[in-house]
Amino acid sequence: MAAQEQALSTQVSSFNDPDFLKQLEMAIKFGIPFLFQDVDEYIDPVIDNVLEKNVNGAEGRQVIMLGDKEVEYDPNFKLYLNTKLANPEYNPSVFGKSMVINYTVTLDGLEDQLLSVIMCFEKKELEEQREHLIKETSDNKKLLKNLSDSLLRELATSSGNMLDNTELVDTLEETKSKAAEVFEKLKLAQKTAVDIDTLRNRYRPAAKRGAILFFVLTEMALVNSMYQFSLASYLEVFDYSLRKSLPDPNLSQRLNNIMSTLTYSVYNYGCTGLFERHKLLFSFNMTIKIEQAVKGVPQEELEFFIKGNLSLEKSQRKKPCDWLPDQGWEDLVKLAELFPERFSSLPDAIERNLFEWKSWYDLDGPEQVPFPMKDADTLSAFQQLLLLRCFRVDRVYRAVTDYITFTMDEKYVQPPVIDFDAIYEQSTPFSPIIFILSPGSDPANDLMKLAERSGFGEKFQFLAMGQGQEKVVLRLLERAAAHGHWLMLQNCHLLVKWLKELEKSLERIKKPNPNFRLWITTNPIDNFPIGILQKSLKVVTEPPNGLKLNMRATYSKISQENLTTCPHPAFRSLVYVLSFCHAVVQERRKYGKIGWNVPYDFNESDFLVCMKILDTYLTRSYNQGENVPWESLKYLIGEVMYGGRVIDSFDRRILTSYMDEYFGDFLFYTYRQFHFFNNKDVDYKIPPHGTKKIYVEEIESLPLANTPEVMGLHSNAEIGYYTQAAKDMWGHLIDLQPQTGDTGGNISRDDYICQVAQDIQGKLPTLFDLDVLRKTLGLDISPTTVVLLQELERFNKLVVRMQRSLAELQRALAGEVGMSSELDEVARALFNGQIPAIWKKLAPDTLKSLGNWMSHFKRRYEQYSDWVDKGEPKVMWLSGLHIPESYLTAMVQAACRKNGWPLDLSTLYTEVTQYRSEDEVTDTPRKGCFVSGLYLEGADWDMENSCLVKSQPKVLVVQLPILEVIPIESSNLSFQNTLRTPVYTTSLRRNAMGVGLVFEADLFTTKHISHWLGKERGEEKERRRRGEGEERRGTEHRNTHKNTLYNGSAGPEVIMQLRRRRYL
């Protein structure tokens, strides 16, 4: 645009410029084209009159209102607005006031562009010939048009008999001769162009691969807004790949070399700026897109792999066995229905061979073993993923790794390790280097070391961003760019609005010193300026994955001098213990809510300060001849340093357990060696007292991958981790799929959405008449009845919202009304089998799919109806309530009224009954109530002994028997052999604000409480209590944690059944 209007000196500004209004006024007055660049989704309404061209005539001149000022209007004025947003959402009025042109590159357009790049590299003279031919053809067509225009003009202006006009006849002859010559040139050019295109098309596969890879890269912005990649930076990677790929006289091999080099270069380039949890998604999406380009993976199969069975109705075919997940059977039936040529006989085959399928299902790695079915070897690699999805969701993530390895290569599941020297080599003074931070990571120390190695130790400046630092930054930036210094701006997410100013300052730096580098650290945020992200080199920094790599990284920052500063003989061993503990608390984040209820930013500084605390206290105790001050150390490390970050009481309970487990005199008992964890395969122990080299060698002897048992988690925690990883990947893949066109079947997307909307609409119940119900109840109503009225009011609001949105959506799909952004979100959710956001706002928290949620919705209505018609249920399905804690509070309130108890001195006590189902309950309890719909995560329940027991292998959750909830005065409540267990609405548990916690249940246990909170064997605890041996002072400290059960940040968790069991 700027080039087109160059002759008129186009004025360029942005809405962030405080003087844009003054500049726009001058452009309107003098007829200068004006360009607003980097416009986001907000367009300042001050320019509305300009967009609408509300020009008025006044006293012989044209004027327009700009804000509150009348400005003379020059007809030559033009207004352009440019945005870097790939898919901006503007309201309809913007489209009505302006001409919107989508300049986004298309797959075909980019393919042609990359083909030209390849030809310039491979056959430069041929590409130059083609460009010359294009220009010559354009000139000839223009000449032909000029001849035609000239002839028509002569004919129009001639007078008299044309045959007597010799000048006209000569002109006609000349025109005819020139036209014939031009036609011959065009004909020759066309033939030459065909020959050139034939040669060029032989290189098209490489260009097509390049175009596919670019869109795979840019699509990652839908996963995280920080993953922004520009075409300009991609072309640099493309050029680099062409230069690096091996030459070969055989064209086919040469193309393979280009494509393999390019694919791996893009993989490395992309992975550098991606979080670890998204790297496999990136690789898998790349593999799928490449396979789809050669018709290797049909879209229908991909849709099923991502979404499974989206039907609102359950299958009429009964599940043949208990071990197969309910949703897995639904998926199997749907798989047979969608792809009958491959899977039509599968449900029957499973029923006939249950033993073989059960044996395969129970394997630790079923994806490594052929399916127990006929013609299993004829299934494609992707079809095997479809089948595995139905049986073992927890193995899908690992199977995807195998699929990528089989289809592409093993290197595409082995992301590159971050190399700061390589990052510096890739960087330029024009492009900032952005470090996207994750909890527990800080690149500052590594950058300082890089600066020292590169000779910039004295030319490296740091600045932690915060309020009031804006002007300081701009001065430092200008000085660094001029003198070739390095500048690091830390925590830029704290001043995200000011980053627009930083972007403008960077654009003004036209000729920086070649040594200048700008380093930026930021947390991932949604509104980081796209301009900076696209032109930058992005690097994601994360703590090492796994205990071994974490401890290795910790000891790489400890020198031998650090270990010899303290004279106490226990210091070096305790530093090793501290590094192990530091790795454990960081590694627990990997397991999501099973690890910590709230993810905490435990980082390197925590370890270093705690190491200093050890040094200080041990030196003092050594000099004064005192024992190791364990209680002081555990308080400072566990409560102050690490515990200072912990805001959840159940998480704090675990951290305290770790302190007791890892710090005590038992570490140095001579009669029994301390082990962090040991079994027949591995032994995590403290190495003997010695130099740093001994501790490093011990770390290097550890296995690269560790099981969750090492941290005190049950082996099932890994199943939960991989299950959640698969579901997260499916969720992101849904976002990456095109949301237009057909569904991959025989029905269009709009028709499918309309069918789903009509189906749901037909299932909606009538509203509850609250006015009639209030009159029936009268004025004397109980607290629980008040809860019922509140629940019905919320339920009615949800039904009304569903009815209205579904009706409006169907009208919009029919073209009767416009499709608003809200309706578009509803349509997208229905298409993907998800619950629309506007419904979720009015419904209880849930993680269900749309089909399962509708079943839950129906059951909620049935419970409400029974409550209205028959009175309070004998067993309250707690999961069916919008706010379950309100019902429990009302029950306590009713008990307080009846017994005259103070409300603030009353609480709840729970007992697990022998009832498995509601049908077994014949009457309501004398005190309190029965509740159902609770599931136990992290442990099992022994019906015979009525106590907590260890989880069964591969069983993540079990249904808890009906629970009796009893109101009681707090003074009368005493606990013995009871574990206070939190009850949450979903497996996401509570958030940082405490939302999600319903109440605490009391579950009987025959084990010591520490058995459920940490990693200790019960028999070890008992031995310590008996005080065997003279050296057993401090026997209440932990020892080993072999054969233990701990599956959550608070031991076992009770989760309300707001979604299907298999998703827990």
C-alpha angles and dihedrals in degrees: 000000000000090000092049092053095036094116090059095049098243114225113228124198142134138225088255091065108096090212098050093109093056091047092048091050092055091047092052092047096050099034096247118156110248127206125197105199131196093019114178127201092289116081114188108245090219088086095050092106090052092050091048092044092230092178117166130194117234127171094340096312135092119242137178132196113243106186104312094333129093111228130189111247123221113202090221091065116116128185125208128182121194129190133186091207110115095211110013120186111224125170118254093257091066091055089048094052098045144032107253115205120189104220094172112131115253128216093250093043093051091046090058091045093051091045088060090050091052093047092050088055099039104029106013096165091052092051091047089051090051092050090048089049092051091051092045091049091050091049092048092050089049090049091049090052091048090051090050092048091047092051093049091048092052091049092048095050099041119105133199125012109351091210090060091051099091092178090057092046090051090049091051092050092048092047091049091050094048091045091052090050091049091048090053091050091048091049091050091045091052092053091046090048090054091052092047092047090051090057093042093050090061086070094044096098089066091048090049091051089050092051092049092050092050092055091046087055097047093045089067087077086075088062096047126000090222090067095088120152125178127214090238093058090044091054089056089055089046093052091046090052092051091053094044098046115099116256119236133179089222106083094208092054091043090055090049089052092050094047096046093046092046094047093051093043091053090046091053093043092050097043092055089066099038132089115247092249091059100045096085089047089053092049093046093049089049090051093048094049092049091048093047090053088064094038092254098133118035114220090236091060092047091050091053093047091053100040108020117195110352096177116134090212123070119238117268089220112094119234107253098213142025098230095064113086115249093236090044091060091048089052092049093053090048091047090055090048097049097043107028094160090067108020108023093111096041100098091050091046091053092051091050095047105034094144094055092046092046090052090051091044092054094055117114090229108023091163088069093057128068117257113260092244138104115268091012089147091061093063115106118240090255094047088057087059090054091054095044089052090063095053111028117020089173091065097047094087092054091043090054087057089053091047092054091047091050096044101037116006140287091259090069090069094047107075117206119263114245110259113189092198090054090048090054091049091053094047127094132196089248097057125060119224109231120200110203105207130218128190111289098019132106122166094193096100093046090050092051089053090049090051091052092049092047096048097252098108091116093038099054119103128187127201125180107214121235142131113314095022097098099096092041090056094052091051092048091046093052092048094046093050091049098045100035098249130149118246125192120195110195127204096006090169087079091069101034095147091054092053088084087066089050089052091053091048091052090051090054091057099090102162111024123179108273090239095054116116130175116205119192130187122195142155114246107272133170099232102048107137109270092211093063093043094051096050095042135086104242123209125181114211119201135164112263116277114244135022095270096052091042093053091043090055091047094052091045086068094048119084127204088249090059089057095049099049092086117065095203111110092220094056100088093046091049091050087056090048090049092051090051091049090047090052092048096052090048095045092052089071087071090070095057116213091357087063102041130352088222121028110240131205099233104169146167094280090061090057095045094050091047089050088054089050090053090049093050099046097040092049090051094047090047093050092047095043094239132141120264107283095232097168092052092047093047091048095049095043101035102032105027109029107027094014091052088074095047114095100166116086093214091050089050089053088058094047089052088051090054091051091053090045098051107030124062146082089279088078089074103038110138097202094059127023118231117241126189085203135334140176136152092291106039140021121200105194141145112268119230119277110280148103127325089264092065092053092046091050090052090052091049090053091060119098116263093232121044131200121236090248088075088068094043095261122132117254087247088070089076090053089053091048094052092042091054091044090055092048092048089051091051090050092053092044089056088057090050095054121096110260096205137070124031132339095244090262134074097292131074122243094248093049091049092050090047091052092051091047092051091047093053092043090056091054097052113113128223117270121264112250100232095179092058091044093052091051090050093050095047124199100305102077130154125239091252090054089054087055090052091054091049091049092049091049091054092045091052091051090053093049092048091049091049093048094049097045093046093049092047091047093054091049090049092050089051090053095245095119136015121274106245123201089254093054090045089057090050091050092049092050093049091048091053096043093249134130112259113246093235089059093046091058090062098039134073117272111279143161095201128128117245095262095050091043091056090054088050090047091054093050091049090055091050092053092048091049092050090047091053096043103035105021132247111350120252087231117029113217093219094191090062093065122093093218106017094180090063090062092051091047090050090052091053089047091052091050091050091052092049097046100030094242122157106254094222091054096051130089144161132272124192136205126187109232131210091246115112097182139021091248090069092059112091102176142012118265119263090239127026123345146279117251130191138182096074124136128195119226122191098020143038131238121238107214093190096055096024095229144109116276136176119289118258115246113273091007107115099175137013130198111255116226117250110298124221112216114200127188112224140167111263092231091060094051119100128163129217124169088351130132117211101224124190118234115213132187094233139002088266083075117193128339128225090280093053095252112150100040111116105175142310120268125208111229122185118235135181091202127081112268091245088063089070097037101048147359109288130124113237092228091056090054091051092050090052090050091053088053100227111192134009094265094062099103110142091028092162089075119101125257124180125353104208120147093010135147123227119138107163147028089266102030114255116007129206112219124193113237100251092139140022119298097241091061091058 
